[in-house]
Amino acid sequence: MRNKQQQRIVTILACCLALLALVIVTRGQLFSISAHLVRQAISPDLTNTAMAKSAPAGFDADFIFQTGKPGEAVTLLAVGDIASCSATTMFGKIGDDLLFSAGLGADMTAKGTGHIRTEELVRQYRDLPILALGDLVYHSGSPAEFQHCYHPSWGHHKARTFPTPGNHEYKSFGALGYFNYWGARAGPNRRGYYSIRFGDWLVLSLNSEVGVHEGSSQFDWINATLADNRSDCVLAFYHSPAFSSRHRKNSDGVKPLFKLLESLGVTAVLNGHNHFYERTKPLDGTGAPALEDGMRTFIVGTGGKVRKRRERPAPISDKMITEENGVLKLELREGSFDWQFIAAMGQRVLDAGTAPCRRRS
């Protein structure tokens, strides 16, 4: 009898330790993950209901969103690396995630003023679409962080935001918080890439955090999408830049994607990840300057916490701005585009220019 009681105690302790380990490994998201998997197993319809609501009007089966008539100029905003908040419980973010899983919790307090300032800036442009360049909420893109940190400020612009995931979104298991928050806006089948039509421009939202190598489904989709669209004006946005003055470990993994986009005649790419603004020279597929017909890169990781020291620009850099929160404003016209980088403080224009679309062969 005594041995059986000891075995029960050992079993209970082992289960408790296993549960604790799962909570820690999943950063407290164990129950939200479990609930999602149960809904998915019961019915995909329940999963879709639990996610963000329907797609924007105009999406077709391949999630091509049409806004603006052919020939009309379209103005939009772009920025990444946005919200960061302090935990509300003594157990930190794990405690917040557990409360969220139980349907509880409260809005979190912003760390610093960066994402509050940029939200106030985009509020001045109420009708413009927003391209959100990944790492939308720190530290792990959890369901609690999206609901209680990102949503109270930037959530006001959810209906006009087109997102792409960053590496911090994938600190949540399967980027669960990101896909459940954005729902249909994140693209079909939780793949994280889709296309949008802005006037004469085709815009691709891509996922730099999953398969971006030759032969991957995303590569095949990019090739097929651009083969079906013969416009010279194509813009792509995704989180991690292949080439920048600040090289990071994610950079090498997206070089094949950059090379593919350049070879297909894409005019420009927008990235986040590095917490500053940078505009590169036109580049060829290897990242070397190609001033006559290269692809431009804009890095706009300035939505929240920004780098507080100056960087040394690399030879490929045309313009670098550190220590400034701000957003990139683009005007997409027939055959060309204009850009302005606007600082959140004082709404000063710190970089501006115009360029033609690349000719696609």
C-alpha positions, -999 to +999 in steps of 0.1 A: +000+000+000+028+024+010+046+017-023+015+025-043+011+058-025+047+067-032+042+057-069+012+080-071+031+109-055+060+104-079+036+102-109+018+134-098+052+152-093+064+140-127+032+153-143+035+186-126+071+190-137+063+180-172+034+206-173+057+232-159+084+224-185+058+227-213+046+261-199+082+274-199+091+260-233+060+275-249+064+308-230+031+302-213+012+297-245+005+260-238-032+264-232-038+288-262-019+264-284-039+234-270-072+253-275-062+261-311-053+225-319-086+213-304-106+237-325-086+228-356-092+190-349-129+195-344-136+218-373-116+243-395-147+265-393-142+269-356-105+277-361-114+304-386-141+318-362-115+320-334-091+339-357-094+374-369-125+381-389-130+380-427-106+391-454-108+426-468-134+432-495-118+425-528-097+394-520-101+366-545-092+330-541-055+337-542-058+367-519-051+394-545-065+426-531-074+454-555-074+490-544-073+519-568-081+519-605-054+513-631-036+545-639-044+560-605-016+569-580-018+551-547-001+564-515+008+540-487+028+538-455+054+512-444+072+504-411+082+475-390+096+465-356+068+481-337+053+474-303+070+464-271+054+463-236+062+454-200+045+424-185+016+430-161+021+400-137+048+390-113+055+360-135+063+381-165+052+374-200+045+337-191+020+349-165+004+372-191+001+344-216-015+321-190-041+348-181-048+354-218-054+316-223-080+318-195-097+347-211-082+372-186-055+398-186-051+436-191-035+460-216+003+461-211+023+492-205+045+503-235+082+502-231+094+536-242+074+559-265+085+547-299+054+528-311+031+553-295+048+581-315+046+562-348+010+553-342+002+590-337+020+597-370+001+572-390-031+585-375-025+617-395-029+596-427-062+579-419-070+566-453-036+553-464-029+515-465-001+504-441+025+477-449+036+463-416+072+449-420+073+422-393+083+420-356+050+438-349+051+430-312+079+419-289+092+397-274+076+366-289+045+377-308+023+358-284-015+359-285-014+380-253+011+405-267-009+410-299-041+415-279-028+435-250+002+454-264-001+458-302-039+461-304-045+490-279-025+513-302-017+500-336-049+479-336-068+510-345-054+506-380-059+469-384-085+472-411-060+490-434-029+471-424-012+445-446+012+425-425+042+402-430+057+381-401+092+386-386+115+364-366+099+375-333+065+363-345+080+329-348+091+328-312+054+320-307+048+283-317+041+283-354+037+321-352+004+313-335-002+348-321+004+364-355-018+342-376-046+341-351-046+379-347-045+387-385-065+357-398-073+361-435-050+392-437-020+370-432-027+350-464-043+317-470-035+285-451-013+303-426+015+304-451+023+341-445+025+354-481+000+369-505-003+396-532-020+429-534-029+451-564-024+489-558-034+507-590-008+498-616+014+481-590+016+445-579+027+443-542+039+410-527+039+403-490+064+375-485+075+354-455+112+356-450+110+334-419+101+301-436+112+284-468+127+310-492+150+287-511+148+276-547+122+249-551+102+259-520+065+265-524+070+302-518+095+304-547+071+286-570+043+309-560+064+340-566+074+328-601+038+319-610+024+352-596+049+373-616+044+352-647+007+360-645+013+398-641+032+417-667+033+451-651+067+467-649+059+480-614+063+454-586+071+460-550+079+432-524+080+435-486+092+410-460+110+413-427+147+403-429+169+422-453+194+403-474+217+433-477+222+462-453+250+481-435+243+459-405+247+422-413+227+398-391+224+360-391+190+361-409+206+379-439+222+349-455+190+329-455+171+355-476+197+361-502+182+335-526+149+353-522+165+387-530+183+372-560+150+357-573+131+390-570+159+410-587+160+385-616+122+388-621+125+426-624+110+437-590+115+474-586+120+476-548+119+457-516+109+469-481+123+453-450+125+458-412+146+438-387+174+464-383+162+492-360+170+521-382+161+536-416+183+528-446+180+531-484+205+512-504+218+520-539+201+499-566+216+464-563+220+434-585+211+399-574+244+394-555+240+427-536+265+446-557+256+482-568+239+483-602+231+519-607+215+516-641+190+489-634+193+475-599+166+468-573+163+492-544+160+482-508+144+503-480+149+491-444+123+507-421+127+491-387+117+523-370+083+516-356+093+513-320+127+509-303+154+524-325+191+520-325+206+547-302+240+549-318+252+557-352+261+530-377+288+532-402+271+530-437+283+503-460+293+511-496+259+499-508+241+525-486+227+557-501+210+570-469+210+559-433+191+575-404+195+562-368+179+573-336+147+584-352+113+568-351+094+572-383+075+557-413+081+555-450+055+571-472+054+558-508+034+572-538+030+545-564+024+560-598+022+546-633+058+538-643+075+553-612+073+560-574+082+586-549+094+581-513+096+601-481+109+590-447+089+610-422+102+613-386+076+608-359+089+638-339+079+669-358+068+651-389+101+661-406+110+646-440+144+632-436+148+614-469+130+618-502+133+609-538+118+594-569+127+565-592+112+548-623+100+512-623+124+486-636+116+472-670+107+435-667+120+414-696 
